[in-house]
Structures are given as C-alpha cells and as structure tokens.
Amino acid sequence: MRDPSRWGPAAQFRELVRSMLVNPVGLFDLVLSVDHLREAVAAEVGKTLDRLFTPVVTLVTFLGQVSSEDRSCRAAVARLLAWRVARGLAPCSLATGGYCRARSRLPKSLLPRLTRDCADRLRRDLPPAWLFHGRRVDIADGTTVSMPDTPGNQAAYPQHTNQRPGCGFPLARIVVLLCLATGTAIDAAFGPSKGKASGETTLLRGLHGRLGWGDILLADRLFCTYMDIALLADRGVDVLLRNPNNRAIDFRTGTRLGRDDHQITWSRPARPDWMDPETYATIPETLAIRQVRTQLKQRGFRTRTIVVVTTLLDATTYRRDELAGLYRLRWHAELDLRSIKQTMRMDVLRCKAPERVDQEIWAHLLVYNLVRGVMAEAARRHGIAPRGLSLQATRQILAGFREAGGEGGTDGEETAIDAILEAIARQRVGNRPDRYEPRARKRRPKPYPPLQQPRDQAKKLLEYAA
C-alpha cells in the first residue's frame, strides 16, 4: 500500500483529474490546466471545512460522473472509492448523501466560470485558416432539455402546455453561443420554456457581452430584429442572418451591389416592451442593411431560394458567394447541439432540484468544451480543421488511453500525448455534403401506449380492474 503522506493536496488533485475525468496523461492541461482549476475553485469557494468531499474533489467527481457511461451518483462515488483505495488512502463510504450535499454546496458561478475560461482559452489564438477574413465567427441557436418530473423542477421549468398534468416532463429552454471554428460552447443562457422573457431572442440578448469587437454572429431568422442588430453593431459585432418573414424583399430598390445583392435602409420601429426608453434613445433611427439572395441546391429536395441579411456591407471584401457559403455553415449549430444533447447525453437530465439542474447543464458544457479543446489541439498540430474530426471518436480514444494516465514520467507523457493527438487527428468525419435521410426509425419501440394520466391514478385503475 502506498504511503498516504506522499500524496499532497496538489498531487492528489492532479491524479484525481487524470483518473476520474477520462483525462489520460493530463491531456486536458492543454485546454484548462489543473492549476487553473484549483485557482478557480479557491477564488469561488474560499476556505472550507470539508474533509472528504472538498470542493475540488466534488468538482472532479461531478465532471467524471457527467462524462461517464454510468451517470448515477452511486457509480460516481464508487469511482472515487476505487481511486482512493488504489492510492493507499482511507476508503470512503458508498453512501451518496455526502456527495450530493457537497455538490449542492458548489458555488453557482464556478462551473459557468470554468466553461467560459475554457472557451476563451481556445478562441484566443485561432489560426488564420480557421477565421473568416481574419475575423471570428460565432453561431447562436436554441434547444430544449427535459428533466425529472418533480414539484421543484415543475415550478422552475414548467412542462409543455399540450401535456396533461402528471403526464409530461419539465422543460428548460437553452440558447448556446458556439464557436464556428472549434465548436466550443462560448456561453449559454437558459430558463423556462414558457412565460414572460423566456424566448430565445431574450436569452441571446443576455449573451451579447460575450461577443467581442470584430466578431461575426451567424444565426437564423428568429434573431433577425432591428433592435438586436443595432445593439450588436454598437458592440462592433456584425451579423449574418436569414431575412425574417415580416421584411419585404425587393431587389429593385436600394443600391445595387451585384446580381441578387443590394444595400437598403431599415427604419427604427417603435420601442418594444422589453426595452427601456433610455436604451431606445441610443438606437440609431436607420440601419444600413445588405440583402443577398442565393439558391440552395440539395440532392433529393427542391431548389430553395433564401435571402440573408448582413451588416457586412463591403461587397468587394465580402463577396456574395462567400456570404452564402458562410450562412450554410450555420447548420453546424444544429450538429453541435445534437452532440451536446445526444453524444454528451444532456437531452434528459437527472437532477431532481432546479438548482442542481443548472449545475448539471454547466457541467455538460464544461466537459464538452474540454473534449472540443483536445480536438482543436489535435487539429492544430496536424494542420487540419477541427470540424473535420469526430467528437465521439475523440471520447472513445480518451477513454481507451485512460488506464495509461500518469505512467512513464514526463517523457512517457509527452509520447502518449503525441500518440493520442495523432489518433484523434486520423478519425475524420465523413465528407457528406447535403446528406439527407428519412426522418423515421427502423427499430420499433415496445408497443406500450403513452401515459395519459398521472401514474398514481393509473395504478389505482389497475387495482380496480383486478
């Protein structure tokens, strides 16, 4: 048995991260170092009297739980027990109460801070080949996730109005700001799926501050409003959006910039209810807008004509075909959200209290960013684009190398890191332009009817029938 005295706090935390976060040979240090994790925890938590589930141990155990195939609390505590016994430390109990209470004591700001720090680290030094005319491009899109049907979750995140009480699940609406180059989640905002100020446009306005001067925002027509474009322009952010249905399209008007390309002027509408008079007074009375029309030809579908709206007015620098091609990349937002919800399995959350639901969402985004960061490093070293690599293959490779963590000294670690990054760089996603599939499932589910009433009432009916 190893001497426990040789495992100081720093060494213990480093070994814990490598063992429980599917983090072979400290690979995540390339994205977000262990020292940065410890400093962030110390800044957010301060001093604590916890002895077993300290904030750093709780954090890493939680992230390991989110990234594992078995996401139960018992499995998370069992992994911690195995880690302690393997290193000659006193075994801990398999009871999950202490771990769950420690997790609820983590500051609400800790996981969002780490998620943003990870994204900022990856966006800071993007290679020129990953940029659009030397500028960063970010994508915004929204989705929903469900969670256990508990009174607390229902109060914070009510279920859909079309579902009967007791037959549905609480829903949270999430808007995620994503980096087009690397796929990382820059930031996120979430709230209930219904009610005042719960729409995706409202949530995205809370993320405007995460966009920097010179960035380009790529989004669908839902976010194409005069006020939002003006607010972003005030921050030095350009947009590329699809023209909304309530805006007329007439390429005979305005200043002609080329075929199916012109510049027009939009006038400021009346002040919306969500905007205060002081902010409304700062909104310009007119906006110079460029409209570009393009055709999408996709095998198996009719040719579609779409019109995009942008504040990139220089037709010489930003050609019409370039803008059309850039807008088609907006589909990566759908793929990234699918990766977060299905590959990372965030579509159905497990926590039964709303404050823990918030933590669970941020934990998924942080682990997702760590994996994306490793993919970006592999792409950078091998001169390829991160979008050409497979997220699921990366997770499998990290899990496969997990047992080698911490072995072989510094030279052995460097060799292992090179081997891991090379293996990741070889796992390319297929070149499937304009892929289309029927929206149908071949495997039939079990022939049980949907629950049409609360479960306790259905059980009573079974008793009466018997």
C-alpha angles and dihedrals in degrees: 000000000000121000106257091209092072091063105082121183094266094047092045092052093047092050091045092054092049095047104040104031096058084250109146117201092349094294093158088063085081088064107028116001124227089238090056090051091052092047092049092050091048092049095047100038107027119189119356137183094217112126106182106017098041115173093260093048091046092049095051093042089052093049090047089051092053093048096046129091091235104053099179120125090236091057090049092053090044090056090051090049091052091048093052095047092047089056098046096255125137111276119249128221121266090227109119099206096089093048093048092049091048090050091053089053093060109111114258090232097055102079095040089050093052092045091053093043090054092049093046091051091054095045096047099080108023114168113250091245089063093056134080108239088333093307132113117244121208128189127212125200140148139224141161135245130196131220141186116306101248128143092247094051092045090053094050099034110023119205124250114290092233091065123083119241110273093017101077139055132240114264130209122198115219130190114195127195108212134190110238094208100051105014093234121149105247093187142327140211125197142174142144118325093234139031136060117333092005098116125114093247091056092049092049092053088063088059098051090100091063091064116087134213110286096020121134120221117212117195144137129268094276090076095044101108130137094237095049093048090050093048091050093046089055087060092049093254120139122207138214109194139155115260110260121239093244093060117087119231119213117152091190089075132070127020114328113230097173142306109338088353127106144145121237138171125245120202123222112261126217118293111277120228094249094057122079120227093249093057092042090056090060093054111102116245092232137026128204106229131184120211122198125187121207139167124234112210111192124173111248095021137078117266108267126208117210133177120213127201122215143166090215093107101170103099092185095057098033106041122202094246091049092054091048091051092047092051091053087060088066085087087076087076089064091048093048093050089049089053092050094046102037109020092038089034098229094137092092114034124205106209118107099202123065095230090055090046088061090052092048092053092051092045090056091049092049094051089045090053092049091054091045089050092056089049090051091051091050090049092048094051094048099041099244136118117266090226089068093063129088119246094199093048089052091053090049093049092049090050091048093054093043095100091058093060115133096003127127102024127256096318091048091049093052090050091049092048091052091049093048094048092047091051091050092048090055094055100085125175115241120269098245109157114187092358114183131188134175112265093235139101124237097198112074119226121230110286098249118135120236117269106258099183138028113295095241090056091048090052091053090052089054090052092051091047091053 
